[in-house]
Amino acid sequence: MKGFQQNRVETGRGVVYEPKILRSLTEICEVFGVGEKQVRRWVRDGAPIIIEGEGARKRYSSELLQMYQWREQMAKNRNRS
């Protein structure tokens, strides 16, 4: 998957995760190497993607790690079926 770099900051107390927000439908598509139809299917299937606005003014956003975790869980569920 393109664009995945774990965002983390090392402190004197350990490693702290710094969220990576994907701020558009295009960015989500690019990072995961999929098209807009696939992202819309993920939304229907319950992906942690926020949609704001309506019609042509819809804005999509998501947090990268949450998306990876959701996709892993979906893959596990498919393999069990």
TORMI-263416 format. One record per residue (C-alpha): x, y, z; residue in one letter. Coordinates in steps of 0.02 Angstrom, whole numbers, padded with zeros to 5 digits, always signed. Example, Ala and Ser with C-alpha at 12.3 -4.5 7.8 and 13.67 -1.06 7.14 Angstrom:
BEGIN
+00615-00225+00390A
+00684-00053+00357S
This chain:
BEGIN
+00000+00000+00000M
+00071+00164-00054K
+00105+00305+00065G
+00111+00209+00228F
+00240+00274+00346Q
+00208+00247+00528Q
+00194+00418+00607N
+00278+00410+00773R
+00375+00522+00888V
+00504+00453+01006E
+00505+00535+01176T
+00601+00501+01335G
+00453+00396+01391R
+00435+00288+01236G
+00353+00300+01066V
+00195+00400+01038V
+00087+00374+00883Y
+00051+00532+00785E
-00110+00512+00682P
-00103+00531+00493K
-00265+00605+00429I
-00314+00569+00249L
-00408+00725+00197R
-00493+00682+00034S
-00569+00543-00069L
-00422+00561-00189T
-00295+00542-00049E
-00383+00387+00020I
-00384+00311-00155C
-00200+00350-00183E
-00140+00282-00016V
-00234+00117-00035F
-00213+00100-00223G
-00399+00086-00258V
-00531+00183-00354G
-00672+00293-00292E
-00801+00153-00312K
-00702+00043-00193Q
-00692+00179-00061V
-00880+00207-00075R
-00906+00018-00051R
-00797+00027+00105W
-00906+00168+00171V
-01061+00060+00143R
-00973-00084+00233D
-00936+00023+00386G
-00759+00086+00356A
-00701+00223+00475P
-00720+00357+00342I
-00806+00522+00382I
-00911+00605+00248I
-00959+00786+00270E
-01074+00884+00155G
-01189+00822+00019E
-01192+00802-00168G
-01045+00878-00259A
-00985+00957-00096R
-00951+00792-00006K
-00785+00785+00084R
-00706+00621+00138Y
-00579+00598+00277S
-00507+00455+00379S
-00363+00412+00495E
-00234+00299+00414L
-00204+00176+00557L
-00391+00153+00587Q
-00413+00114+00402M
-00274-00016+00406Y
-00349-00098+00561Q
-00523-00099+00484W
-00458-00177+00322R
-00363-00311+00420E
-00520-00354+00518Q
-00623-00363+00357M
-00494-00480+00280A
-00498-00593+00434K
-00688-00598+00429N
-00686-00646+00243R
-00561-00785+00276N
-00673-00859+00411R
-00822-00868+00294S
